[in-house]
C-alpha cells in the first residue's frame, strides 16, 4: 500500500498557458450580471408590449380616453370627442 507524504511541496503545480483561464464570476443567487441585464431587457420589452395591448384594448372606454389617452402629446387630440349642439337631446 502506497501512502501520500504529509509534507507539502513548496513549488506550485504546473498550469498550462493553453488551458482554460478560470476565474471567479460574481453572482447574485446564481445569476450573473449579464444574465440579469438580459432578463431585465426582455422583461421590459414584454412589459411594454403588454402595456400597449392593454391601452389599445381599453381605448374605447371613455374614462380611459379622458384620463390617459387625451394626455399623450400629439395624440391626445385624436381621442377628444365633441358632440355638436344639434345632437344633444337636452
C-alpha positions as CSV (number, residue, x, y, z in Angstrom):
1,X,0.0,0.0,0.0
2,X,1.3,3.4,-1.0
3,X,0.7,6.5,1.2
4,X,1.0,10.1,0.2
5,X,3.5,12.1,2.1
6,X,2.1,14.6,4.6
7,X,4.7,17.1,3.5
8,X,3.5,19.7,1.0
9,X,5.8,20.7,-1.8
10,X,6.9,24.3,-1.8
11,X,6.6,24.8,-5.6
12,X,3.2,25.4,-7.3
13,X,1.7,22.9,-9.6
14,X,2.1,23.4,-13.3
15,X,-0.6,25.4,-15.1
16,X,-0.6,25.3,-18.9
17,X,-0.8,28.6,-20.7
18,X,-3.1,26.9,-23.3
19,X,-5.6,25.6,-20.8
20,X,-8.8,27.3,-19.7
21,X,-8.5,30.5,-17.7
22,X,-10.7,30.0,-14.7
23,X,-11.6,33.0,-12.5
24,X,-14.3,33.9,-10.0
25,X,-17.5,35.2,-11.6
26,X,-19.6,37.4,-9.2
27,X,-23.3,36.4,-9.0
28,X,-26.4,37.1,-7.1
29,X,-28.4,33.9,-6.3
30,X,-26.6,32.2,-9.1
31,X,-27.4,34.8,-11.7
32,X,-24.5,36.8,-13.3
33,X,-24.7,40.5,-14.1
34,X,-25.0,39.7,-17.8
35,X,-27.9,37.3,-17.2
36,X,-29.7,39.8,-15.0
37,X,-29.3,42.6,-17.6
38,X,-30.5,40.3,-20.4
39,X,-33.5,39.2,-18.3
40,X,-34.3,42.9,-17.4
41,X,-34.3,44.0,-21.1
42,X,-36.6,41.1,-22.1
43,X,-39.0,41.7,-19.2
44,X,-39.1,45.4,-20.1
45,X,-39.9,44.6,-23.7
46,X,-42.6,42.2,-22.8
47,X,-44.0,44.7,-20.3
48,X,-44.0,47.5,-22.9
49,X,-45.9,45.3,-25.4
50,X,-48.4,44.2,-22.7
51,X,-49.0,47.9,-21.7
52,X,-49.6,48.8,-25.3
53,X,-52.0,45.9,-25.7
54,X,-54.0,46.9,-22.6
55,X,-54.2,50.5,-23.7
56,X,-55.2,49.5,-27.2
57,X,-57.9,47.1,-25.9
58,X,-59.2,49.7,-23.4
59,X,-59.1,52.7,-25.8
60,X,-62.8,52.5,-26.5
61,X,-63.7,53.2,-22.8
62,X,-64.5,56.9,-22.3
63,X,-62.8,57.0,-18.8
64,X,-59.5,55.7,-20.3
65,X,-59.8,58.2,-23.1
66,X,-60.2,61.1,-20.7
67,X,-57.8,60.1,-18.0
68,X,-54.9,58.6,-20.0
69,X,-55.1,58.9,-23.8
70,X,-56.0,62.6,-24.0
71,X,-52.9,63.5,-22.0
72,X,-50.5,62.0,-24.5
73,X,-48.7,64.7,-26.5
74,X,-49.5,64.9,-30.2
75,X,-52.0,62.0,-29.9
76,X,-54.4,63.4,-27.3
77,X,-56.5,65.4,-29.8
78,X,-57.5,62.2,-31.6
79,X,-59.4,61.0,-28.5
80,X,-61.3,64.2,-27.8
81,X,-65.0,63.6,-28.6
82,X,-67.0,66.8,-29.0
83,X,-70.7,66.4,-29.6
84,X,-72.4,69.0,-31.7
85,X,-75.2,71.0,-30.2
86,X,-77.7,69.7,-32.7
87,X,-77.1,66.1,-31.4
88,X,-77.6,67.0,-27.8
89,X,-81.1,65.9,-26.7
90,X,-81.3,68.5,-23.9
